[in-house]
Amino acid sequence: MTTHVIGAGLAGLAAALAVRGPVVVHEAAASAGGRARALPDGTDNGTHALLGANRAALDFLRGIGALEHWVEPEPEGLPVLDLADGRARRIALSPLGWARAANRPDGLTPRALLALARLAGPGDRAVGPALSAHPAFLRGFVEPLVIAALNTPVGEASSRRLAAVLRRVGAPGAARLLVARRGLGPDLVEPALAAIRARGGAVRHGARLRSLGIEGGRLSALDFGEEVVALAPRDRAVLALPPWEAARLLPDLRAPAEHAPILNLHFTHATPGPVRFLGLLGGLCQWVLVRPGTVAVTVSAADAEAREATPDLAPRAWGEIRALAAAFGLPGEWPEEPPPCRAVKERRATPRHRPGDPPPPPVLALPNLALAGDWMEPVLPATLDAAVRSGRRAARALER
């Protein structure tokens, strides 16, 4: 009984390590990781982070022996520079940290908290209009959280998805922010591949699935073009692909049709360390991850920014990074001239999480074919944690 996993993104890697018996992972690209894969120079694409509330992802890291390589860069609160007035503060991500006035987000009042709590009630509506009576709290806390977690503009983002996030970050330790010390390649993807191979699994690269063979209501073959893999009666498969690829292979599949882009800027810049993770309000940059040798910027829900040219984006972002470095005393030199910059524009990074969106399709597309991917998460938004959850859910469905 062999399990074939199509796609070596995080959902596929999680599924491969959760199924029983022999496993073969088929990946179209030259490297594994999906959206978490490294750039050609080995650095991360983006500013990926986890929270203590991301239990599935943290358990996955623990299982592959990689959790020790993830660090908490800002244990005293998230450093945030507001470019509108130049204030540099540390904001607590958890309500438990708001006891200290200095760590509270702007606009935090009992009424604002009550309005936020009401989003967890019945129904699903757009977050922005629901909190329009509390503009300071919306701008300084809710909107950055929504954009980071849902990758959807706050004016159209689903309150149901946001409420699922909020319910998980209120517990002690749930809002701890963790990042990979060296990068997602060495601190996530490579350990996962090593764990798969240690179990006797195989990983094939350059294997793009062209079509599925279906006979008698079951998956019977995987057509990779130059090779067709026939499935034995007890073999099964996990389709861990982006929704548009899954829909290409299964034309009747209900998959998200609208997606939101993410813009990532990567500056080659020598910094002495340590790893830092910082936020910006009122500018182009939203999140900045500083590692020795590189500075990464993420702009989520980047509908307008993704259409801009890199030569226009880089100087703006670098000017904001210099202001951030000065405000929080980041070590090293921060010259006025921007260093070399690479822009990565993920135009279909995640589904747009809007009110009333239809639920994902059933996990089992066929009795021996399960679906996985962050877009398959029915409750939480499409994140690293959602990808792990979906991969494990697919494995459980096949074991029943």
SULZI-V429934 format. One record per residue. N is the residue number from 1. RES is the residue in one small letter. PHI is phi in whole degrees, -180 to 180 (* if undefined). OMEGA is omega in whole degrees, 0 to 359 (NA if undefined). Layout:
BEGIN
n: (N | N)
res: (RES | RES)
phi: (PHI | PHI)
omega: (OMEGA | OMEGA)
END
This chain:
BEGIN
n: (1 | 2 | 3 | 4 | 5 | 6 | 7 | 8 | 9 | 10 | 11 | 12 | 13 | 14 | 15 | 16 | 17 | 18 | 19 | 20 | 21 | 22 | 23 | 24 | 25 | 26 | 27 | 28 | 29 | 30 | 31 | 32 | 33 | 34 | 35 | 36 | 37 | 38 | 39 | 40 | 41 | 42 | 43 | 44 | 45 | 46 | 47 | 48 | 49 | 50 | 51 | 52 | 53 | 54 | 55 | 56 | 57 | 58 | 59 | 60 | 61 | 62 | 63 | 64 | 65 | 66 | 67 | 68 | 69 | 70 | 71 | 72 | 73 | 74 | 75 | 76 | 77 | 78 | 79 | 80 | 81 | 82 | 83 | 84 | 85 | 86 | 87 | 88 | 89 | 90 | 91 | 92 | 93 | 94 | 95 | 96 | 97 | 98 | 99 | 100 | 101 | 102 | 103 | 104 | 105 | 106 | 107 | 108 | 109 | 110 | 111 | 112 | 113 | 114 | 115 | 116 | 117 | 118 | 119 | 120 | 121 | 122 | 123 | 124 | 125 | 126 | 127 | 128 | 129 | 130 | 131 | 132 | 133 | 134 | 135 | 136 | 137 | 138 | 139 | 140 | 141 | 142 | 143 | 144 | 145 | 146 | 147 | 148 | 149 | 150 | 151 | 152 | 153 | 154 | 155 | 156 | 157 | 158 | 159 | 160 | 161 | 162 | 163 | 164 | 165 | 166 | 167 | 168 | 169 | 170 | 171 | 172 | 173 | 174 | 175 | 176 | 177 | 178 | 179 | 180 | 181 | 182 | 183 | 184 | 185 | 186 | 187 | 188 | 189 | 190 | 191 | 192 | 193 | 194 | 195 | 196 | 197 | 198 | 199 | 200 | 201 | 202 | 203 | 204 | 205 | 206 | 207 | 208 | 209 | 210 | 211 | 212 | 213 | 214 | 215 | 216 | 217 | 218 | 219 | 220 | 221 | 222 | 223 | 224 | 225 | 226 | 227 | 228 | 229 | 230 | 231 | 232 | 233 | 234 | 235 | 236 | 237 | 238 | 239 | 240 | 241 | 242 | 243 | 244 | 245 | 246 | 247 | 248 | 249 | 250 | 251 | 252 | 253 | 254 | 255 | 256 | 257 | 258 | 259 | 260 | 261 | 262 | 263 | 264 | 265 | 266 | 267 | 268 | 269 | 270 | 271 | 272 | 273 | 274 | 275 | 276 | 277 | 278 | 279 | 280 | 281 | 282 | 283 | 284 | 285 | 286 | 287 | 288 | 289 | 290 | 291 | 292 | 293 | 294 | 295 | 296 | 297 | 298 | 299 | 300 | 301 | 302 | 303 | 304 | 305 | 306 | 307 | 308 | 309 | 310 | 311 | 312 | 313 | 314 | 315 | 316 | 317 | 318 | 319 | 320 | 321 | 322 | 323 | 324 | 325 | 326 | 327 | 328 | 329 | 330 | 331 | 332 | 333 | 334 | 335 | 336 | 337 | 338 | 339 | 340 | 341 | 342 | 343 | 344 | 345 | 346 | 347 | 348 | 349 | 350 | 351 | 352 | 353 | 354 | 355 | 356 | 357 | 358 | 359 | 360 | 361 | 362 | 363 | 364 | 365 | 366 | 367 | 368 | 369 | 370 | 371 | 372 | 373 | 374 | 375 | 376 | 377 | 378 | 379 | 380 | 381 | 382 | 383 | 384 | 385 | 386 | 387 | 388 | 389 | 390 | 391 | 392 | 393 | 394 | 395 | 396 | 397 | 398 | 399 | 400)
res: (m | t | t | h | v | i | g | a | g | l | a | g | l | a | a | a | l | a | v | r | g | p | v | v | v | h | e | a | a | a | s | a | g | g | r | a | r | a | l | p | d | g | t | d | n | g | t | h | a | l | l | g | a | n | r | a | a | l | d | f | l | r | g | i | g | a | l | e | h | w | v | e | p | e | p | e | g | l | p | v | l | d | l | a | d | g | r | a | r | r | i | a | l | s | p | l | g | w | a | r | a | a | n | r | p | d | g | l | t | p | r | a | l | l | a | l | a | r | l | a | g | p | g | d | r | a | v | g | p | a | l | s | a | h | p | a | f | l | r | g | f | v | e | p | l | v | i | a | a | l | n | t | p | v | g | e | a | s | s | r | r | l | a | a | v | l | r | r | v | g | a | p | g | a | a | r | l | l | v | a | r | r | g | l | g | p | d | l | v | e | p | a | l | a | a | i | r | a | r | g | g | a | v | r | h | g | a | r | l | r | s | l | g | i | e | g | g | r | l | s | a | l | d | f | g | e | e | v | v | a | l | a | p | r | d | r | a | v | l | a | l | p | p | w | e | a | a | r | l | l | p | d | l | r | a | p | a | e | h | a | p | i | l | n | l | h | f | t | h | a | t | p | g | p | v | r | f | l | g | l | l | g | g | l | c | q | w | v | l | v | r | p | g | t | v | a | v | t | v | s | a | a | d | a | e | a | r | e | a | t | p | d | l | a | p | r | a | w | g | e | i | r | a | l | a | a | a | f | g | l | p | g | e | w | p | e | e | p | p | p | c | r | a | v | k | e | r | r | a | t | p | r | h | r | p | g | d | p | p | p | p | p | v | l | a | l | p | n | l | a | l | a | g | d | w | m | e | p | v | l | p | a | t | l | d | a | a | v | r | s | g | r | r | a | a | r | a | l | e | r)
phi: (* | -105 | -105 | -101 | -106 | -99 | 111 | -106 | -75 | -64 | -63 | -66 | -64 | -65 | -64 | -62 | -89 | -103 | -79 | -97 | 88 | -61 | -138 | -128 | -102 | -111 | -126 | -72 | -81 | -78 | -137 | -90 | 118 | 61 | -65 | -91 | -72 | -78 | -74 | -55 | -86 | 94 | -83 | -67 | -97 | 106 | -122 | -56 | -141 | -122 | -111 | -59 | -73 | -82 | -65 | -65 | -66 | -68 | -65 | -62 | -62 | -63 | -67 | -97 | 73 | -112 | -61 | -64 | -92 | -100 | -123 | -101 | -74 | -132 | -66 | -91 | 119 | -76 | -70 | -132 | -107 | -95 | -70 | -70 | -131 | 79 | -75 | -115 | -140 | -108 | -107 | -74 | -80 | -101 | -56 | -66 | -91 | -85 | -63 | -86 | -58 | -65 | -101 | -85 | -70 | -60 | 75 | -76 | -134 | -55 | -68 | -65 | -65 | -64 | -63 | -67 | -63 | -65 | -65 | -83 | -77 | -61 | 88 | -145 | -145 | -71 | -68 | -56 | -60 | -68 | -115 | -65 | -77 | -130 | -62 | -67 | -68 | -63 | -71 | -87 | -136 | -69 | -62 | -59 | -66 | -62 | -66 | -69 | -86 | -102 | 48 | -142 | -53 | -62 | -69 | -127 | -77 | -74 | -68 | -66 | -68 | -64 | -60 | -63 | -69 | -62 | -63 | -93 | -95 | -82 | -76 | -56 | 82 | -72 | -98 | -61 | -100 | -124 | -133 | -72 | -61 | -98 | 138 | -67 | -61 | -72 | -107 | -148 | -67 | -64 | -62 | -66 | -62 | -63 | -67 | -63 | -69 | -64 | -85 | 91 | -78 | -122 | -127 | -109 | -104 | 70 | -114 | -92 | -74 | -86 | -162 | -108 | -95 | -126 | -136 | 62 | 76 | -129 | -70 | -118 | -158 | -119 | -97 | -102 | 89 | -77 | -140 | -115 | -96 | -84 | -91 | -72 | -54 | -99 | -72 | -148 | -147 | -120 | -97 | -108 | -127 | -59 | -59 | -70 | -75 | -63 | -69 | -63 | -83 | -126 | -57 | -91 | -72 | -84 | -132 | -58 | -101 | -118 | -130 | -117 | -88 | -129 | -106 | -120 | -114 | -125 | -102 | -83 | -151 | -75 | -129 | -78 | 92 | -78 | -65 | -131 | -134 | -136 | -122 | -133 | -117 | 82 | -137 | -73 | -70 | -112 | -130 | -129 | -114 | -108 | -124 | -54 | 97 | -154 | -129 | -112 | -124 | -119 | -124 | -89 | 48 | -91 | -59 | -82 | -64 | -67 | -91 | -84 | -83 | -57 | -60 | -86 | -76 | -59 | -63 | -63 | -64 | -65 | -61 | -69 | -65 | -63 | -65 | -64 | -62 | -69 | -66 | -113 | 61 | -66 | -71 | 99 | -91 | -129 | -67 | -68 | -74 | -64 | -74 | -54 | -132 | -118 | -105 | -120 | -109 | -91 | -74 | -125 | -66 | -146 | -63 | -80 | -92 | -111 | -61 | 77 | -61 | -66 | -68 | -67 | -69 | -58 | -63 | -91 | -77 | -142 | -56 | -120 | -137 | -110 | -106 | -144 | 142 | -59 | -73 | -88 | -72 | -82 | -115 | -87 | -71 | -77 | -138 | -58 | -64 | -63 | -63 | -63 | -57 | -69 | -63 | -69 | -65 | -63 | -63 | -64 | -62 | -75 | -81 | -69)
omega: (181 | 174 | 176 | 179 | 182 | 181 | 181 | 167 | 185 | 178 | 179 | 178 | 179 | 178 | 182 | 181 | 181 | 181 | 176 | 177 | 181 | 181 | 175 | 178 | 180 | 182 | 181 | 184 | 180 | 180 | 181 | 175 | 182 | 178 | 180 | 182 | 182 | 172 | 181 | 180 | 177 | 180 | 180 | 168 | 176 | 184 | 184 | 178 | 174 | 172 | 176 | 178 | 181 | 189 | 181 | 180 | 180 | 176 | 176 | 178 | 179 | 182 | 180 | 177 | 184 | 186 | 182 | 180 | 177 | 187 | 175 | 188 | 186 | 183 | 181 | 183 | 184 | 177 | 182 | 175 | 176 | 183 | 180 | 182 | 176 | 180 | 177 | 185 | 171 | 184 | 175 | 179 | 182 | 174 | 179 | 180 | 184 | 176 | 176 | 184 | 183 | 184 | 180 | 174 | 177 | 174 | 182 | 178 | 176 | 179 | 178 | 178 | 178 | 178 | 178 | 180 | 180 | 178 | 180 | 180 | 181 | 177 | 182 | 181 | 181 | 186 | 186 | 179 | 181 | 181 | 185 | 179 | 182 | 189 | 181 | 179 | 178 | 183 | 189 | 182 | 188 | 182 | 176 | 179 | 180 | 183 | 180 | 187 | 185 | 184 | 181 | 178 | 187 | 180 | 181 | 186 | 184 | 176 | 180 | 178 | 179 | 180 | 178 | 177 | 184 | 180 | 184 | 185 | 182 | 183 | 178 | 179 | 185 | 182 | 174 | 181 | 184 | 175 | 177 | 184 | 183 | 182 | 183 | 178 | 182 | 187 | 177 | 188 | 183 | 175 | 178 | 177 | 178 | 179 | 178 | 181 | 178 | 177 | 181 | 179 | 179 | 178 | 181 | 177 | 181 | 184 | 178 | 181 | 181 | 182 | 178 | 171 | 182 | 179 | 178 | 179 | 179 | 175 | 184 | 183 | 175 | 183 | 179 | 179 | 180 | 180 | 174 | 180 | 177 | 181 | 173 | 184 | 182 | 177 | 178 | 184 | 173 | 178 | 183 | 187 | 173 | 186 | 181 | 176 | 177 | 179 | 175 | 183 | 179 | 190 | 181 | 184 | 174 | 184 | 179 | 182 | 183 | 184 | 179 | 183 | 170 | 176 | 175 | 176 | 183 | 179 | 174 | 187 | 181 | 175 | 184 | 186 | 1 | 176 | 179 | 176 | 188 | 181 | 179 | 173 | 172 | 180 | 175 | 183 | 173 | 181 | 182 | 178 | 182 | 172 | 176 | 177 | 183 | 174 | 182 | 180 | 175 | 173 | 180 | 184 | 191 | 182 | 181 | 185 | 181 | 179 | 181 | 180 | 181 | 179 | 177 | 184 | 189 | 180 | 178 | 182 | 182 | 176 | 177 | 179 | 178 | 177 | 178 | 180 | 179 | 184 | 184 | 174 | 178 | 183 | 178 | 179 | 179 | 187 | 181 | 181 | 180 | 174 | 178 | 185 | 174 | 177 | 175 | 183 | 177 | 189 | 176 | 187 | 180 | 171 | 171 | 184 | 183 | 176 | 175 | 177 | 179 | 179 | 176 | 180 | 176 | 182 | 179 | 175 | 175 | 181 | 181 | 178 | 180 | 179 | 178 | 182 | 181 | 180 | 180 | 181 | 185 | 187 | 184 | 175 | 183 | 183 | 175 | 180 | 179 | 179 | 179 | 180 | 183 | 178 | 179 | 178 | 178 | 179 | 179 | 181 | 180 | 182 | 182 | NA)
END
